[in-house]
Amino acid sequence: MALETIMGRHPGDLLSSLMSPPIKNILITDVLDSCLLPPTNPIVAGNIVLVATMAFACLQPEPRFRPSMLQVSQEFISRMKALSEPLRTTSLWHLWNRKMDFVHQPNEQVISAQV
């Protein structure tokens, strides 16, 4: 859902190509919603990268490497800051491979919402 929001369209093809080498050549600015102007504010750019990074973390093939919703919310609270490199040079491959230390321990209690 987060990727669809920042892309302005369903990320289907992007998701299927995440593991292939061409992703190294795709910049985040290539997939952002083209109806919107690229962000010029470094804090806004940093927030876009954070959302994309968290979305990719949630898509990790191995469930134990995915963040819990508590971890996602904590990341959003603690990492809101300006982007240190230009958004136009940030590749999806870099975001996909960013290590975020979300490994769930075997004895860790995971709280899930009940509907």
Backbone bond lengths (Angstrom), bond angles and torsions (degrees), N, CA, C in turn:
res aa  C-N    CA-C-N  psi(-1)  N-CA   C-N-CA  omega(-1)  CA-C   N-CA-C  phi
1 M - - - 1.443 - - 1.525 110.03 -
2 A 1.323 117.23 -41.77 1.472 120.46 -179.49 1.520 110.84 -63.82
3 L 1.337 116.76 -41.72 1.468 119.07 178.63 1.520 110.92 -64.78
4 E 1.314 117.11 -40.68 1.462 120.62 178.87 1.528 110.63 -62.27
5 T 1.314 117.07 -37.16 1.462 120.95 179.83 1.525 111.52 -66.07
6 I 1.333 118.02 -47.22 1.462 118.54 -177.75 1.525 112.68 -77.52
7 M 1.347 116.73 -21.63 1.460 119.79 178.85 1.523 112.49 -87.64
8 G 1.314 117.22 -26.13 1.453 120.25 -176.89 1.519 112.97 79.36
9 R 1.314 116.87 11.37 1.470 122.43 178.80 1.533 108.21 -161.56
10 H 1.327 116.22 168.49 1.459 120.47 179.52 1.533 109.21 -68.31
11 P 1.334 117.55 133.83 1.467 120.45 -176.31 1.526 114.79 -86.96
12 G 1.320 118.63 24.03 1.462 122.87 -174.40 1.514 115.69 -46.23
13 D 1.342 118.03 -58.39 1.462 120.86 -178.39 1.522 111.66 -64.35
14 L 1.308 116.03 -36.84 1.461 119.96 178.84 1.522 110.20 -62.24
15 L 1.319 117.02 -44.40 1.463 120.89 -178.66 1.519 111.59 -63.11
16 S 1.337 117.25 -39.18 1.462 119.72 -179.12 1.524 112.08 -71.89
17 S 1.329 117.90 -19.41 1.465 120.20 -178.46 1.525 113.51 -101.05
18 L 1.327 117.93 6.84 1.464 120.16 -175.63 1.521 113.69 -59.65
19 M 1.290 117.60 -31.25 1.458 120.27 -177.09 1.526 112.99 -91.80
20 S 1.307 118.37 -4.56 1.460 119.98 -175.92 1.526 111.36 -92.00
21 P 1.331 117.02 152.05 1.464 121.36 -178.20 1.530 115.58 -55.80
22 P 1.341 120.96 -32.54 1.468 118.46 -178.88 1.521 114.44 -59.49
23 I 1.324 118.33 -18.59 1.463 119.46 -179.60 1.525 111.03 -63.66
24 K 1.331 117.11 -22.96 1.464 120.24 178.32 1.526 111.34 -62.31
25 N 1.319 116.39 -25.35 1.461 120.88 -176.85 1.523 113.54 -95.27
26 I 1.324 117.65 -3.21 1.465 120.59 -178.23 1.523 108.93 -93.85
27 L 1.317 115.54 123.79 1.463 120.69 178.02 1.516 109.37 -92.54
28 I 1.312 116.33 153.13 1.465 119.46 179.42 1.523 110.41 -60.33
29 T 1.318 117.02 -32.70 1.468 119.75 179.41 1.527 111.58 -66.93
30 D 1.345 117.54 -21.37 1.466 121.30 178.06 1.524 112.18 -72.82
31 V 1.322 117.26 -22.94 1.465 119.99 -175.77 1.524 113.65 -110.71
32 L 1.325 117.62 -4.45 1.466 119.25 177.32 1.520 110.40 -66.83
33 D 1.304 116.38 153.36 1.460 123.07 179.49 1.527 109.40 -52.39
34 S 1.327 116.49 116.66 1.469 121.24 -176.88 1.527 112.62 -73.07
35 C 1.320 117.55 -11.57 1.470 120.51 176.95 1.527 111.31 -75.44
36 L 1.316 117.00 -15.35 1.461 121.79 -178.38 1.524 109.97 -107.89
37 L 1.309 116.21 148.19 1.458 120.67 174.62 1.523 109.30 -70.46
38 P 1.331 117.64 144.80 1.468 118.93 176.35 1.529 109.98 -61.26
39 P 1.319 117.16 142.96 1.468 119.27 -178.27 1.528 111.24 -67.34
40 T 1.309 116.09 139.41 1.464 121.12 176.19 1.523 110.96 -105.60
41 N 1.311 116.98 -17.84 1.460 122.11 179.19 1.534 108.63 -80.88
42 P 1.341 118.71 123.23 1.467 120.82 -178.46 1.528 113.83 -60.90
43 I 1.317 117.85 -28.91 1.467 119.91 178.68 1.524 109.95 -71.52
44 V 1.319 117.22 -42.28 1.469 120.74 176.65 1.527 109.51 -63.08
45 A 1.327 117.41 -44.08 1.467 121.09 178.16 1.528 110.55 -60.61
46 G 1.324 117.03 -41.67 1.458 120.73 177.79 1.516 112.25 -62.76
47 N 1.318 116.71 -38.23 1.462 120.77 178.31 1.524 111.36 -67.61
48 I 1.324 117.28 -37.22 1.470 120.73 176.95 1.523 109.83 -63.46
49 V 1.315 116.85 -44.98 1.464 120.81 178.29 1.526 110.32 -62.92
50 L 1.316 117.63 -40.28 1.464 121.08 178.28 1.529 110.96 -62.12
51 V 1.320 117.49 -45.48 1.471 120.77 178.89 1.526 110.14 -61.26
52 A 1.325 117.40 -45.59 1.468 120.55 179.80 1.528 110.77 -64.34
53 T 1.316 117.13 -42.41 1.467 120.87 179.27 1.525 110.90 -61.80
54 M 1.322 116.97 -44.30 1.460 120.36 179.40 1.528 110.88 -66.61
55 A 1.329 117.18 -38.35 1.468 120.37 177.66 1.525 110.13 -61.88
56 F 1.329 117.29 -44.39 1.460 120.51 178.32 1.525 111.28 -65.61
57 A 1.329 117.52 -36.96 1.468 120.31 177.63 1.529 110.44 -61.38
58 C 1.319 116.88 -36.94 1.470 121.61 179.79 1.527 112.14 -71.77
59 L 1.331 117.62 -14.80 1.460 122.14 -178.89 1.525 113.20 -99.14
60 Q 1.316 118.07 6.04 1.460 120.54 -178.76 1.527 109.63 -57.30
61 P 1.342 117.18 136.72 1.466 120.42 -177.24 1.529 113.44 -59.87
62 E 1.312 117.32 -36.44 1.465 121.83 -178.75 1.528 109.03 -90.03
63 P 1.337 118.87 114.87 1.465 121.24 -176.00 1.525 115.19 -53.61
64 R 1.316 118.13 -34.50 1.463 118.88 -177.23 1.522 112.62 -70.01
65 F 1.328 117.86 -13.01 1.462 121.38 177.05 1.525 112.37 -94.60
66 R 1.326 116.76 0.11 1.468 120.73 177.76 1.526 109.44 -88.10
67 P 1.329 117.13 145.11 1.466 119.17 178.39 1.525 111.74 -75.84
68 S 1.317 115.17 151.43 1.467 119.84 171.25 1.526 107.45 -78.73
69 M 1.310 117.47 167.94 1.468 119.88 178.17 1.525 110.78 -64.41
70 L 1.321 117.38 -32.25 1.464 120.27 175.85 1.529 110.22 -62.99
71 Q 1.329 116.48 -44.83 1.461 120.10 178.56 1.528 111.46 -63.66
72 V 1.329 116.92 -39.76 1.469 120.57 178.21 1.521 109.78 -60.91
73 S 1.325 116.85 -48.41 1.467 119.29 -178.62 1.523 111.05 -64.31
74 Q 1.322 118.02 -38.10 1.464 120.74 177.97 1.526 111.40 -65.30
75 E 1.326 117.11 -37.93 1.466 120.47 177.41 1.523 110.44 -63.44
76 F 1.323 116.90 -43.46 1.467 119.85 179.58 1.528 111.31 -63.02
77 I 1.313 117.30 -37.09 1.466 120.56 -179.60 1.529 111.07 -73.20
78 S 1.322 116.88 -42.59 1.468 119.96 -171.89 1.522 115.16 -87.52
79 R 1.314 118.67 -19.95 1.464 120.08 -173.60 1.523 114.77 -109.43
80 M 1.298 118.73 12.60 1.463 120.72 178.99 1.525 109.05 -70.36
81 K 1.327 116.17 101.06 1.458 120.18 179.09 1.523 109.57 -156.05
82 A 1.306 115.22 172.38 1.461 120.86 -177.91 1.527 110.65 -69.01
83 L 1.314 115.30 148.99 1.458 122.19 176.90 1.523 108.63 -73.96
84 S 1.322 117.53 134.00 1.466 120.73 -176.17 1.527 112.89 -85.18
85 E 1.334 117.52 -22.90 1.460 120.60 177.75 1.525 108.33 -120.15
86 P 1.315 118.41 158.72 1.468 119.55 -178.67 1.534 111.78 -61.61
87 L 1.305 116.19 139.75 1.464 121.60 179.01 1.527 110.51 -58.39
88 R 1.312 117.19 -35.75 1.470 121.54 -176.39 1.531 113.15 -68.15
89 T 1.335 118.22 -9.23 1.465 120.89 178.33 1.525 112.56 -108.66
90 T 1.326 118.17 1.08 1.464 122.34 -177.60 1.522 109.94 -87.70
91 S 1.333 116.22 118.43 1.465 120.35 -178.50 1.525 110.86 -91.69
92 L 1.329 115.39 154.67 1.465 120.34 175.94 1.522 110.21 -64.65
93 W 1.323 116.33 -34.08 1.463 120.53 178.87 1.521 109.95 -59.78
94 H 1.333 117.03 -42.21 1.467 121.77 178.46 1.536 110.21 -61.28
95 L 1.328 116.98 -43.63 1.466 120.48 -179.44 1.522 111.18 -68.65
96 W 1.337 117.39 -40.77 1.460 122.00 -179.46 1.528 110.61 -63.39
97 N 1.316 117.03 -37.20 1.462 121.41 -175.51 1.522 114.08 -94.25
98 R 1.306 117.44 3.96 1.466 120.60 178.30 1.527 108.27 -66.62
99 K 1.303 116.20 125.73 1.467 121.21 -179.65 1.524 108.54 -85.36
100 M 1.331 116.31 126.09 1.457 120.53 -173.61 1.530 113.56 -119.38
101 D 1.319 119.67 2.91 1.466 122.59 176.85 1.530 112.87 54.55
102 F 1.322 115.67 62.54 1.458 121.07 177.66 1.525 111.74 -112.53
103 V 1.311 118.15 19.91 1.460 120.39 -176.33 1.521 109.25 -66.17
104 H 1.325 115.94 124.76 1.462 121.60 177.52 1.524 108.55 -81.83
105 Q 1.293 116.51 131.43 1.456 121.93 178.31 1.531 108.78 -77.48
106 P 1.338 117.36 150.08 1.471 119.83 -178.14 1.526 113.84 -56.17
107 N 1.326 118.71 -34.35 1.460 120.68 -177.74 1.523 112.81 -96.02
108 E 1.329 117.15 5.80 1.463 120.97 -179.36 1.523 109.95 -73.43
109 Q 1.303 115.57 131.42 1.454 120.17 178.25 1.523 108.80 -84.57
110 V 1.310 116.23 125.10 1.454 121.04 177.80 1.516 107.59 -103.67
111 I 1.308 116.48 122.00 1.461 121.64 -179.02 1.515 108.35 -93.25
112 S 1.302 116.48 125.73 1.461 119.29 178.86 1.524 109.51 -117.70
113 A 1.302 114.65 148.48 1.469 119.72 179.38 1.517 109.43 -75.23
114 Q 1.304 116.32 140.02 1.459 121.28 177.04 1.515 108.48 -104.71
115 V 1.305 116.06 129.86 1.467 120.60 -178.98 1.500 110.26 -97.72
